Amino acid sequence: MPLLSIILFTPVVTATIILVLPRERRRTIITLATLAATITLGLTFLLFISYLRNPTGFQFEEQYSWIGS
């Protein structure tokens, strides 16, 4: 599961959605911001408890091929 990408892009996507909402939809904006913060916090906590102290190397890395061979 691309946990790091989800943690990174959840606030970015939410902020983009909030930018296009009219100012009068204050309650919706607050709800979206709170939801995004809660999701990010929960996933970060999941990442924290999944961390293993003893192994060497990177534990939470994502690899994507940018240019195909």
N, C-alpha and C positions, 0 to 999 in steps of 0.2 A: 504494500500500500504506500503510495507516495505521500507520506505523512508530512514531510518537510514542506513540500509544495502546497499542500492544503493549508498548513499553518501560515505560510507566507502570503498566499493569494486570497484567503478568506477576507481579511480586512481591506485589501485592495479592491476586490469585487464589490464588497459592501459599500465602501466609500464612493465608488463610481455610481452605484445605484442611488445612494443618498444625494449625490450631486445633481441628478436629473429630477429629483422629486421637488415639488413646489414647497415653499417655506410654510405654507398653511398646513401641511401634513405633518406637523410637529410630532404627534403621537407615533406615527408610523416611523419617522426618522429615529426617534428614541428607541423604539422597539427593535428596529433593524440593527442599530449600533450595539445595543445590549446583547442581542442574539449573536452577533458576530464576535463580540468580546468573549462571551461565554463559550462559544465553540472553540475559539482560539485558545482560551485558557484551559479548557478540558483536554484538547489535543496535546497541548504543551505538557500538561500534567501526565498524560498517558506516555508521552515521550520520556519524561523524567523518570517514571517508575519502570520503564522498560530498559533503562540504561544499565549495562553490566560493567562493573568496575574492572574486572580482571582481564578481559580480552584486549589484545593489542589491535591497532589499526582503527579505521573508521567504523562506527557502528550504524549510523543512520545516514547512509549516502544513497543518492539516486543517480543513476547513470542513464543518459539518453544519447543516442547517436545523432549528432547534428548534421553531419555530412555523410551520406551513404558511400560505400566503397564501390 
